[in-house]
Amino acid sequence: MTQHELLNEFSSLPAEAQRQVIDFIAFLRQRYEVKPANQSQNSDLINDGFIGMWSERQDLTESNAWVRNVRKDEWKDSHD
């Protein structure tokens, strides 16, 4: 259906049906609204208590080694 055909179909509807179509379009626009990434509601991470909660842990200073050791310990029983 072309835009012209769609407009003709819309125009042929009674006034109440046209209002319903307009309301439905407004609903769809709101539902599928694309929000800009830089205006996230959760962008205040600096003041979030979760960030940096493990900063004092000495065993995590070398994260790759920590993961390697955890995997080695956890997997040794299942692969022996």
PyMOL Python script that loads the backbone (N, CA, C, O; Angstrom):
from pymol import cmd

cmd.read_pdbstr("""\
ATOM      1  N   MET A   1       0.850  -1.174   0.000  1.00  0.00           N
ATOM      2  CA  MET A   1       0.000   0.000   0.000  1.00  0.00           C
ATOM      3  C   MET A   1       0.895   1.238   0.000  1.00  0.00           C
ATOM      4  O   MET A   1       1.821   1.355   0.803  1.00  0.00           O
ATOM      5  N   THR A   2       0.608   2.121  -0.884  1.00  0.00           N
ATOM      6  CA  THR A   2       1.386   3.354  -0.974  1.00  0.00           C
ATOM      7  C   THR A   2       0.902   4.344   0.081  1.00  0.00           C
ATOM      8  O   THR A   2      -0.147   4.156   0.696  1.00  0.00           O
ATOM      9  N   GLN A   3       1.680   5.390   0.275  1.00  0.00           N
ATOM     10  CA  GLN A   3       1.284   6.429   1.223  1.00  0.00           C
ATOM     11  C   GLN A   3      -0.008   7.111   0.778  1.00  0.00           C
ATOM     12  O   GLN A   3      -0.864   7.456   1.593  1.00  0.00           O
ATOM     13  N   HIS A   4      -0.122   7.291  -0.505  1.00  0.00           N
ATOM     14  CA  HIS A   4      -1.336   7.927  -1.047  1.00  0.00           C
ATOM     15  C   HIS A   4      -2.561   7.048  -0.765  1.00  0.00           C
ATOM     16  O   HIS A   4      -3.602   7.545  -0.336  1.00  0.00           O
ATOM     17  N   GLU A   5      -2.430   5.748  -1.008  1.00  0.00           N
ATOM     18  CA  GLU A   5      -3.533   4.819  -0.732  1.00  0.00           C
ATOM     19  C   GLU A   5      -3.866   4.795   0.756  1.00  0.00           C
ATOM     20  O   GLU A   5      -5.034   4.769   1.144  1.00  0.00           O
ATOM     21  N   LEU A   6      -2.840   4.803   1.568  1.00  0.00           N
ATOM     22  CA  LEU A   6      -3.048   4.796   3.019  1.00  0.00           C
ATOM     23  C   LEU A   6      -3.792   6.054   3.468  1.00  0.00           C
ATOM     24  O   LEU A   6      -4.707   5.980   4.288  1.00  0.00           O
ATOM     25  N   LEU A   7      -3.400   7.195   2.933  1.00  0.00           N
ATOM     26  CA  LEU A   7      -4.073   8.448   3.268  1.00  0.00           C
ATOM     27  C   LEU A   7      -5.537   8.428   2.810  1.00  0.00           C
ATOM     28  O   LEU A   7      -6.421   8.916   3.513  1.00  0.00           O
ATOM     29  N   ASN A   8      -5.780   7.856   1.625  1.00  0.00           N
ATOM     30  CA  ASN A   8      -7.156   7.732   1.143  1.00  0.00           C
ATOM     31  C   ASN A   8      -7.977   6.830   2.056  1.00  0.00           C
ATOM     32  O   ASN A   8      -9.128   7.140   2.363  1.00  0.00           O
ATOM     33  N   GLU A   9      -7.398   5.727   2.488  1.00  0.00           N
ATOM     34  CA  GLU A   9      -8.095   4.816   3.400  1.00  0.00           C
ATOM     35  C   GLU A   9      -8.403   5.525   4.722  1.00  0.00           C
ATOM     36  O   GLU A   9      -9.506   5.414   5.258  1.00  0.00           O
ATOM     37  N   PHE A  10      -7.419   6.247   5.230  1.00  0.00           N
ATOM     38  CA  PHE A  10      -7.610   6.988   6.472  1.00  0.00           C
ATOM     39  C   PHE A  10      -8.727   8.025   6.314  1.00  0.00           C
ATOM     40  O   PHE A  10      -9.591   8.156   7.181  1.00  0.00           O
ATOM     41  N   SER A  11      -8.698   8.750   5.212  1.00  0.00           N
ATOM     42  CA  SER A  11      -9.687   9.803   4.968  1.00  0.00           C
ATOM     43  C   SER A  11     -11.101   9.244   4.829  1.00  0.00           C
ATOM     44  O   SER A  11     -12.074   9.937   5.127  1.00  0.00           O
ATOM     45  N   SER A  12     -11.218   8.011   4.382  1.00  0.00           N
ATOM     46  CA  SER A  12     -12.548   7.425   4.189  1.00  0.00           C
ATOM     47  C   SER A  12     -13.161   6.913   5.495  1.00  0.00           C
ATOM     48  O   SER A  12     -14.334   6.538   5.527  1.00  0.00           O
ATOM     49  N   LEU A  13     -12.378   6.898   6.559  1.00  0.00           N
ATOM     50  CA  LEU A  13     -12.889   6.438   7.853  1.00  0.00           C
ATOM     51  C   LEU A  13     -13.739   7.518   8.514  1.00  0.00           C
ATOM     52  O   LEU A  13     -13.534   8.707   8.269  1.00  0.00           O
ATOM     53  N   PRO A  14     -14.704   7.103   9.361  1.00  0.00           N
ATOM     54  CA  PRO A  14     -15.447   8.091  10.141  1.00  0.00           C
ATOM     55  C   PRO A  14     -14.519   8.815  11.122  1.00  0.00           C
ATOM     56  O   PRO A  14     -13.436   8.316  11.429  1.00  0.00           O
ATOM     57  N   ALA A  15     -14.925   9.965  11.606  1.00  0.00           N
ATOM     58  CA  ALA A  15     -14.091  10.801  12.483  1.00  0.00           C
ATOM     59  C   ALA A  15     -13.618  10.033  13.720  1.00  0.00           C
ATOM     60  O   ALA A  15     -12.455  10.149  14.104  1.00  0.00           O
ATOM     61  N   GLU A  16     -14.495   9.258  14.343  1.00  0.00           N
ATOM     62  CA  GLU A  16     -14.104   8.495  15.543  1.00  0.00           C
ATOM     63  C   GLU A  16     -13.023   7.461  15.210  1.00  0.00           C
ATOM     64  O   GLU A  16     -12.083   7.280  15.983  1.00  0.00           O
ATOM     65  N   ALA A  17     -13.147   6.799  14.091  1.00  0.00           N
ATOM     66  CA  ALA A  17     -12.142   5.818  13.673  1.00  0.00           C
ATOM     67  C   ALA A  17     -10.810   6.510  13.373  1.00  0.00           C
ATOM     68  O   ALA A  17      -9.747   5.970  13.680  1.00  0.00           O
ATOM     69  N   GLN A  18     -10.866   7.687  12.781  1.00  0.00           N
ATOM     70  CA  GLN A  18      -9.639   8.445  12.519  1.00  0.00           C
ATOM     71  C   GLN A  18      -8.950   8.808  13.834  1.00  0.00           C
ATOM     72  O   GLN A  18      -7.724   8.738  13.932  1.00  0.00           O
ATOM     73  N   ARG A  19      -9.729   9.195  14.843  1.00  0.00           N
ATOM     74  CA  ARG A  19      -9.137   9.502  16.154  1.00  0.00           C
ATOM     75  C   ARG A  19      -8.483   8.255  16.758  1.00  0.00           C
ATOM     76  O   ARG A  19      -7.428   8.338  17.386  1.00  0.00           O
ATOM     77  N   GLN A  20      -9.120   7.108  16.560  1.00  0.00           N
ATOM     78  CA  GLN A  20      -8.546   5.860  17.080  1.00  0.00           C
ATOM     79  C   GLN A  20      -7.232   5.530  16.379  1.00  0.00           C
ATOM     80  O   GLN A  20      -6.282   5.074  17.016  1.00  0.00           O
ATOM     81  N   VAL A  21      -7.179   5.760  15.077  1.00  0.00           N
ATOM     82  CA  VAL A  21      -5.936   5.531  14.331  1.00  0.00           C
ATOM     83  C   VAL A  21      -4.851   6.467  14.833  1.00  0.00           C
ATOM     84  O   VAL A  21      -3.712   6.044  15.030  1.00  0.00           O
ATOM     85  N   ILE A  22      -5.184   7.716  15.041  1.00  0.00           N
ATOM     86  CA  ILE A  22      -4.205   8.700  15.538  1.00  0.00           C
ATOM     87  C   ILE A  22      -3.721   8.307  16.930  1.00  0.00           C
ATOM     88  O   ILE A  22      -2.528   8.395  17.222  1.00  0.00           O
ATOM     89  N   ASP A  23      -4.650   7.871  17.796  1.00  0.00           N
ATOM     90  CA  ASP A  23      -4.257   7.413  19.136  1.00  0.00           C
ATOM     91  C   ASP A  23      -3.344   6.191  19.057  1.00  0.00           C
ATOM     92  O   ASP A  23      -2.376   6.083  19.810  1.00  0.00           O
ATOM     93  N   PHE A  24      -3.656   5.274  18.145  1.00  0.00           N
ATOM     94  CA  PHE A  24      -2.844   4.070  18.007  1.00  0.00           C
ATOM     95  C   PHE A  24      -1.446   4.410  17.502  1.00  0.00           C
ATOM     96  O   PHE A  24      -0.461   3.828  17.956  1.00  0.00           O
ATOM     97  N   ILE A  25      -1.361   5.334  16.579  1.00  0.00           N
ATOM     98  CA  ILE A  25      -0.045   5.774  16.080  1.00  0.00           C
ATOM     99  C   ILE A  25       0.758   6.398  17.224  1.00  0.00           C
ATOM    100  O   ILE A  25       1.952   6.131  17.366  1.00  0.00           O
ATOM    101  N   ALA A  26       0.102   7.228  18.037  1.00  0.00           N
ATOM    102  CA  ALA A  26       0.788   7.839  19.181  1.00  0.00           C
ATOM    103  C   ALA A  26       1.275   6.766  20.155  1.00  0.00           C
ATOM    104  O   ALA A  26       2.382   6.867  20.685  1.00  0.00           O
ATOM    105  N   PHE A  27       0.459   5.746  20.392  1.00  0.00           N
ATOM    106  CA  PHE A  27       0.857   4.628  21.252  1.00  0.00           C
ATOM    107  C   PHE A  27       2.088   3.916  20.689  1.00  0.00           C
ATOM    108  O   PHE A  27       3.044   3.646  21.415  1.00  0.00           O
ATOM    109  N   LEU A  28       2.055   3.617  19.393  1.00  0.00           N
ATOM    110  CA  LEU A  28       3.189   2.927  18.773  1.00  0.00           C
ATOM    111  C   LEU A  28       4.458   3.770  18.807  1.00  0.00           C
ATOM    112  O   LEU A  28       5.546   3.241  19.038  1.00  0.00           O
ATOM    113  N   ARG A  29       4.333   5.060  18.582  1.00  0.00           N
ATOM    114  CA  ARG A  29       5.518   5.941  18.634  1.00  0.00           C
ATOM    115  C   ARG A  29       6.128   5.936  20.021  1.00  0.00           C
ATOM    116  O   ARG A  29       7.349   5.902  20.171  1.00  0.00           O
ATOM    117  N   GLN A  30       5.273   5.971  21.038  1.00  0.00           N
ATOM    118  CA  GLN A  30       5.770   5.956  22.413  1.00  0.00           C
ATOM    119  C   GLN A  30       6.404   4.612  22.745  1.00  0.00           C
ATOM    120  O   GLN A  30       7.451   4.558  23.389  1.00  0.00           O
ATOM    121  N   ARG A  31       5.779   3.543  22.312  1.00  0.00           N
ATOM    122  CA  ARG A  31       6.290   2.202  22.624  1.00  0.00           C
ATOM    123  C   ARG A  31       7.631   1.927  21.964  1.00  0.00           C
ATOM    124  O   ARG A  31       8.496   1.292  22.568  1.00  0.00           O
ATOM    125  N   TYR A  32       7.815   2.385  20.759  1.00  0.00           N
ATOM    126  CA  TYR A  32       9.029   2.112  20.001  1.00  0.00           C
ATOM    127  C   TYR A  32       9.974   3.306  19.943  1.00  0.00           C
ATOM    128  O   TYR A  32      10.840   3.380  19.071  1.00  0.00           O
ATOM    129  N   GLU A  33       9.806   4.225  20.862  1.00  0.00           N
ATOM    130  CA  GLU A  33      10.657   5.412  20.908  1.00  0.00           C
ATOM    131  C   GLU A  33      12.106   5.002  21.169  1.00  0.00           C
ATOM    132  O   GLU A  33      12.389   4.216  22.073  1.00  0.00           O
ATOM    133  N   VAL A  34      12.997   5.534  20.380  1.00  0.00           N
ATOM    134  CA  VAL A  34      14.424   5.270  20.552  1.00  0.00           C
ATOM    135  C   VAL A  34      14.990   6.352  21.445  1.00  0.00           C
ATOM    136  O   VAL A  34      14.956   7.535  21.105  1.00  0.00           O
ATOM    137  N   LYS A  35      15.512   5.940  22.590  1.00  0.00           N
ATOM    138  CA  LYS A  35      16.080   6.908  23.525  1.00  0.00           C
ATOM    139  C   LYS A  35      17.576   7.045  23.263  1.00  0.00           C
ATOM    140  O   LYS A  35      18.268   6.043  23.079  1.00  0.00           O
ATOM    141  N   PRO A  36      18.069   8.253  23.246  1.00  0.00           N
ATOM    142  CA  PRO A  36      19.513   8.452  23.051  1.00  0.00           C
ATOM    143  C   PRO A  36      20.309   7.792  24.166  1.00  0.00           C
ATOM    144  O   PRO A  36      19.934   7.865  25.337  1.00  0.00           O
ATOM    145  N   ALA A  37      21.397   7.156  23.799  1.00  0.00           N
ATOM    146  CA  ALA A  37      22.209   6.425  24.768  1.00  0.00           C
ATOM    147  C   ALA A  37      22.846   7.344  25.804  1.00  0.00           C
ATOM    148  O   ALA A  37      23.060   6.926  26.942  1.00  0.00           O
ATOM    149  N   ASN A  38      23.151   8.571  25.439  1.00  0.00           N
ATOM    150  CA  ASN A  38      23.833   9.470  26.367  1.00  0.00           C
ATOM    151  C   ASN A  38      22.900  10.079  27.406  1.00  0.00           C
ATOM    152  O   ASN A  38      23.367  10.785  28.300  1.00  0.00           O
ATOM    153  N   GLN A  39      21.601   9.829  27.315  1.00  0.00           N
ATOM    154  CA  GLN A  39      20.665  10.371  28.280  1.00  0.00           C
ATOM    155  C   GLN A  39      20.019   9.258  29.100  1.00  0.00           C
ATOM    156  O   GLN A  39      18.842   9.337  29.452  1.00  0.00           O
ATOM    157  N   SER A  40      20.788   8.236  29.397  1.00  0.00           N
ATOM    158  CA  SER A  40      20.278   7.117  30.183  1.00  0.00           C
ATOM    159  C   SER A  40      19.935   7.566  31.596  1.00  0.00           C
ATOM    160  O   SER A  40      20.616   8.419  32.166  1.00  0.00           O
ATOM    161  N   GLN A  41      18.887   6.993  32.154  1.00  0.00           N
ATOM    162  CA  GLN A  41      18.487   7.336  33.508  1.00  0.00           C
ATOM    163  C   GLN A  41      19.467   6.780  34.539  1.00  0.00           C
ATOM    164  O   GLN A  41      19.514   7.266  35.669  1.00  0.00           O
ATOM    165  N   ASN A  42      20.238   5.784  34.168  1.00  0.00           N
ATOM    166  CA  ASN A  42      21.180   5.161  35.093  1.00  0.00           C
ATOM    167  C   ASN A  42      22.613   5.608  34.826  1.00  0.00           C
ATOM    168  O   ASN A  42      23.543   4.838  35.065  1.00  0.00           O
ATOM    169  N   SER A  43      22.815   6.808  34.346  1.00  0.00           N
ATOM    170  CA  SER A  43      24.146   7.245  33.951  1.00  0.00           C
ATOM    171  C   SER A  43      24.982   7.777  35.115  1.00  0.00           C
ATOM    172  O   SER A  43      26.140   8.138  34.901  1.00  0.00           O
ATOM    173  N   ASP A  44      24.453   7.841  36.323  1.00  0.00           N
ATOM    174  CA  ASP A  44      25.202   8.354  37.469  1.00  0.00           C
ATOM    175  C   ASP A  44      25.955   7.220  38.167  1.00  0.00           C
ATOM    176  O   ASP A  44      25.738   6.957  39.350  1.00  0.00           O
ATOM    177  N   LEU A  45      26.837   6.556  37.428  1.00  0.00           N
ATOM    178  CA  LEU A  45      27.563   5.419  37.977  1.00  0.00           C
ATOM    179  C   LEU A  45      28.643   5.826  38.965  1.00  0.00           C
ATOM    180  O   LEU A  45      29.019   5.029  39.825  1.00  0.00           O
ATOM    181  N   ILE A  46      29.138   7.020  38.866  1.00  0.00           N
ATOM    182  CA  ILE A  46      30.209   7.466  39.757  1.00  0.00           C
ATOM    183  C   ILE A  46      29.754   7.411  41.211  1.00  0.00           C
ATOM    184  O   ILE A  46      30.525   7.034  42.093  1.00  0.00           O
ATOM    185  N   ASN A  47      28.517   7.783  41.457  1.00  0.00           N
ATOM    186  CA  ASN A  47      28.002   7.807  42.825  1.00  0.00           C
ATOM    187  C   ASN A  47      27.311   6.518  43.232  1.00  0.00           C
ATOM    188  O   ASN A  47      26.764   6.436  44.332  1.00  0.00           O
ATOM    189  N   ASP A  48      27.326   5.521  42.381  1.00  0.00           N
ATOM    190  CA  ASP A  48      26.693   4.246  42.688  1.00  0.00           C
ATOM    191  C   ASP A  48      27.601   3.446  43.620  1.00  0.00           C
ATOM    192  O   ASP A  48      28.799   3.321  43.365  1.00  0.00           O
ATOM    193  N   GLY A  49      27.037   2.907  44.692  1.00  0.00           N
ATOM    194  CA  GLY A  49      27.818   2.137  45.661  1.00  0.00           C
ATOM    195  C   GLY A  49      28.374   0.837  45.099  1.00  0.00           C
ATOM    196  O   GLY A  49      29.334   0.290  45.642  1.00  0.00           O
ATOM    197  N   PHE A  50      27.788   0.341  44.025  1.00  0.00           N
ATOM    198  CA  PHE A  50      28.253  -0.901  43.428  1.00  0.00           C
ATOM    199  C   PHE A  50      29.615  -0.742  42.760  1.00  0.00           C
ATOM    200  O   PHE A  50      30.429  -1.666  42.774  1.00  0.00           O
ATOM    201  N   ILE A  51      29.860   0.411  42.183  1.00  0.00           N
ATOM    202  CA  ILE A  51      31.109   0.654  41.485  1.00  0.00           C
ATOM    203  C   ILE A  51      32.243   0.787  42.505  1.00  0.00           C
ATOM    204  O   ILE A  51      32.182   1.601  43.426  1.00  0.00           O
ATOM    205  N   GLY A  52      33.261  -0.022  42.318  1.00  0.00           N
ATOM    206  CA  GLY A  52      34.425   0.021  43.187  1.00  0.00           C
ATOM    207  C   GLY A  52      34.281  -0.733  44.489  1.00  0.00           C
ATOM    208  O   GLY A  52      35.125  -0.601  45.375  1.00  0.00           O
ATOM    209  N   MET A  53      33.227  -1.524  44.623  1.00  0.00           N
ATOM    210  CA  MET A  53      32.989  -2.200  45.899  1.00  0.00           C
ATOM    211  C   MET A  53      34.070  -3.222  46.242  1.00  0.00           C
ATOM    212  O   MET A  53      34.231  -3.576  47.410  1.00  0.00           O
ATOM    213  N   TRP A  54      34.814  -3.700  45.242  1.00  0.00           N
ATOM    214  CA  TRP A  54      35.875  -4.664  45.511  1.00  0.00           C
ATOM    215  C   TRP A  54      37.263  -4.045  45.324  1.00  0.00           C
ATOM    216  O   TRP A  54      38.246  -4.771  45.183  1.00  0.00           O
ATOM    217  N   SER A  55      37.348  -2.755  45.323  1.00  0.00           N
ATOM    218  CA  SER A  55      38.627  -2.100  45.035  1.00  0.00           C
ATOM    219  C   SER A  55      39.701  -2.416  46.077  1.00  0.00           C
ATOM    220  O   SER A  55      40.889  -2.329  45.766  1.00  0.00           O
ATOM    221  N   GLU A  56      39.325  -2.774  47.281  1.00  0.00           N
ATOM    222  CA  GLU A  56      40.288  -3.073  48.341  1.00  0.00           C
ATOM    223  C   GLU A  56      40.754  -4.531  48.345  1.00  0.00           C
ATOM    224  O   GLU A  56      41.650  -4.885  49.110  1.00  0.00           O
ATOM    225  N   ARG A  57      40.170  -5.368  47.517  1.00  0.00           N
ATOM    226  CA  ARG A  57      40.535  -6.793  47.515  1.00  0.00           C
ATOM    227  C   ARG A  57      41.882  -6.988  46.840  1.00  0.00           C
ATOM    228  O   ARG A  57      42.044  -6.678  45.660  1.00  0.00           O
ATOM    229  N   GLN A  58      42.830  -7.491  47.579  1.00  0.00           N
ATOM    230  CA  GLN A  58      44.175  -7.711  47.051  1.00  0.00           C
ATOM    231  C   GLN A  58      44.234  -8.913  46.109  1.00  0.00           C
ATOM    232  O   GLN A  58      45.076  -8.948  45.211  1.00  0.00           O
ATOM    233  N   ASP A  59      43.354  -9.895  46.301  1.00  0.00           N
ATOM    234  CA  ASP A  59      43.385 -11.083  45.445  1.00  0.00           C
ATOM    235  C   ASP A  59      42.866 -10.821  44.031  1.00  0.00           C
ATOM    236  O   ASP A  59      42.974 -11.690  43.166  1.00  0.00           O
ATOM    237  N   LEU A  60      42.311  -9.648  43.788  1.00  0.00           N
ATOM    238  CA  LEU A  60      41.781  -9.325  42.462  1.00  0.00           C
ATOM    239  C   LEU A  60      42.633  -8.304  41.711  1.00  0.00           C
ATOM    240  O   LEU A  60      42.212  -7.802  40.669  1.00  0.00           O
ATOM    241  N   THR A  61      43.815  -7.992  42.219  1.00  0.00           N
ATOM    242  CA  THR A  61      44.646  -6.995  41.528  1.00  0.00           C
ATOM    243  C   THR A  61      45.056  -7.487  40.142  1.00  0.00           C
ATOM    244  O   THR A  61      45.155  -6.691  39.208  1.00  0.00           O
ATOM    245  N   GLU A  62      45.292  -8.774  40.003  1.00  0.00           N
ATOM    246  CA  GLU A  62      45.597  -9.371  38.693  1.00  0.00           C
ATOM    247  C   GLU A  62      44.414 -10.253  38.319  1.00  0.00           C
ATOM    248  O   GLU A  62      44.389 -11.441  38.639  1.00  0.00           O
ATOM    249  N   SER A  63      43.434  -9.662  37.640  1.00  0.00           N
ATOM    250  CA  SER A  63      42.167 -10.359  37.395  1.00  0.00           C
ATOM    251  C   SER A  63      42.323 -11.602  36.525  1.00  0.00           C
ATOM    252  O   SER A  63      41.632 -12.596  36.749  1.00  0.00           O
ATOM    253  N   ASN A  64      43.215 -11.566  35.537  1.00  0.00           N
ATOM    254  CA  ASN A  64      43.408 -12.747  34.687  1.00  0.00           C
ATOM    255  C   ASN A  64      43.919 -13.930  35.498  1.00  0.00           C
ATOM    256  O   ASN A  64      43.438 -15.050  35.325  1.00  0.00           O
ATOM    257  N   ALA A  65      44.871 -13.701  36.367  1.00  0.00           N
ATOM    258  CA  ALA A  65      45.392 -14.776  37.217  1.00  0.00           C
ATOM    259  C   ALA A  65      44.323 -15.280  38.172  1.00  0.00           C
ATOM    260  O   ALA A  65      44.234 -16.482  38.423  1.00  0.00           O
ATOM    261  N   TRP A  66      43.512 -14.376  38.708  1.00  0.00           N
ATOM    262  CA  TRP A  66      42.441 -14.769  39.631  1.00  0.00           C
ATOM    263  C   TRP A  66      41.440 -15.682  38.921  1.00  0.00           C
ATOM    264  O   TRP A  66      41.047 -16.713  39.468  1.00  0.00           O
ATOM    265  N   VAL A  67      41.027 -15.312  37.715  1.00  0.00           N
ATOM    266  CA  VAL A  67      40.081 -16.140  36.958  1.00  0.00           C
ATOM    267  C   VAL A  67      40.700 -17.486  36.629  1.00  0.00           C
ATOM    268  O   VAL A  67      40.043 -18.519  36.757  1.00  0.00           O
ATOM    269  N   ARG A  68      41.953 -17.484  36.206  1.00  0.00           N
ATOM    270  CA  ARG A  68      42.635 -18.735  35.885  1.00  0.00           C
ATOM    271  C   ARG A  68      42.661 -19.670  37.091  1.00  0.00           C
ATOM    272  O   ARG A  68      42.391 -20.863  36.951  1.00  0.00           O
ATOM    273  N   ASN A  69      42.985 -19.143  38.275  1.00  0.00           N
ATOM    274  CA  ASN A  69      43.027 -19.962  39.488  1.00  0.00           C
ATOM    275  C   ASN A  69      41.651 -20.467  39.891  1.00  0.00           C
ATOM    276  O   ASN A  69      41.511 -21.617  40.305  1.00  0.00           O
ATOM    277  N   VAL A  70      40.649 -19.631  39.776  1.00  0.00           N
ATOM    278  CA  VAL A  70      39.295 -20.070  40.114  1.00  0.00           C
ATOM    279  C   VAL A  70      38.866 -21.195  39.179  1.00  0.00           C
ATOM    280  O   VAL A  70      38.311 -22.200  39.625  1.00  0.00           O
ATOM    281  N   ARG A  71      39.119 -21.029  37.897  1.00  0.00           N
ATOM    282  CA  ARG A  71      38.759 -22.081  36.939  1.00  0.00           C
ATOM    283  C   ARG A  71      39.509 -23.370  37.240  1.00  0.00           C
ATOM    284  O   ARG A  71      38.933 -24.457  37.206  1.00  0.00           O
ATOM    285  N   LYS A  72      40.790 -23.241  37.534  1.00  0.00           N
ATOM    286  CA  LYS A  72      41.588 -24.430  37.827  1.00  0.00           C
ATOM    287  C   LYS A  72      41.029 -25.159  39.049  1.00  0.00           C
ATOM    288  O   LYS A  72      40.894 -26.382  39.034  1.00  0.00           O
ATOM    289  N   ASP A  73      40.710 -24.419  40.095  1.00  0.00           N
ATOM    290  CA  ASP A  73      40.169 -25.029  41.314  1.00  0.00           C
ATOM    291  C   ASP A  73      38.788 -25.635  41.089  1.00  0.00           C
ATOM    292  O   ASP A  73      38.508 -26.732  41.572  1.00  0.00           O
ATOM    293  N   GLU A  74      37.933 -24.942  40.369  1.00  0.00           N
ATOM    294  CA  GLU A  74      36.563 -25.412  40.163  1.00  0.00           C
ATOM    295  C   GLU A  74      36.487 -26.569  39.176  1.00  0.00           C
ATOM    296  O   GLU A  74      35.642 -27.452  39.327  1.00  0.00           O
ATOM    297  N   TRP A  75      37.350 -26.579  38.178  1.00  0.00           N
ATOM    298  CA  TRP A  75      37.266 -27.588  37.139  1.00  0.00           C
ATOM    299  C   TRP A  75      38.087 -28.823  37.424  1.00  0.00           C
ATOM    300  O   TRP A  75      37.913 -29.838  36.749  1.00  0.00           O
ATOM    301  N   LYS A  76      38.981 -28.774  38.405  1.00  0.00           N
ATOM    302  CA  LYS A  76      39.881 -29.911  38.610  1.00  0.00           C
ATOM    303  C   LYS A  76      39.133 -31.171  39.002  1.00  0.00           C
ATOM    304  O   LYS A  76      39.521 -32.261  38.581  1.00  0.00           O
ATOM    305  N   ASP A  77      38.060 -31.059  39.805  1.00  0.00           N
ATOM    306  CA  ASP A  77      37.300 -32.232  40.226  1.00  0.00           C
ATOM    307  C   ASP A  77      36.472 -32.817  39.070  1.00  0.00           C
ATOM    308  O   ASP A  77      36.289 -34.032  38.997  1.00  0.00           O
ATOM    309  N   SER A  78      35.985 -31.979  38.188  1.00  0.00           N
ATOM    310  CA  SER A  78      35.113 -32.464  37.127  1.00  0.00           C
ATOM    311  C   SER A  78      35.885 -33.057  35.947  1.00  0.00           C
ATOM    312  O   SER A  78      35.314 -33.789  35.138  1.00  0.00           O
ATOM    313  N   HIS A  79      37.185 -32.742  35.846  1.00  0.00           N
ATOM    314  CA  HIS A  79      37.971 -33.248  34.701  1.00  0.00           C
ATOM    315  C   HIS A  79      39.015 -34.263  35.110  1.00  0.00           C
ATOM    316  O   HIS A  79      39.839 -34.661  34.287  1.00  0.00           O
ATOM    317  N   ASP A  80      39.004 -34.691  36.353  1.00  0.00           N
ATOM    318  CA  ASP A  80      39.982 -35.700  36.786  1.00  0.00           C
ATOM    319  C   ASP A  80      39.522 -37.103  36.481  1.00  0.00           C
ATOM    320  O   ASP A  80      40.230 -38.064  36.782  1.00  0.00           O
TER     321      ASP A  80
END
""", "prot")
cmd.dss("prot")
cmd.show_as("cartoon", "prot")
cmd.util.cbc("prot")
cmd.orient("prot")
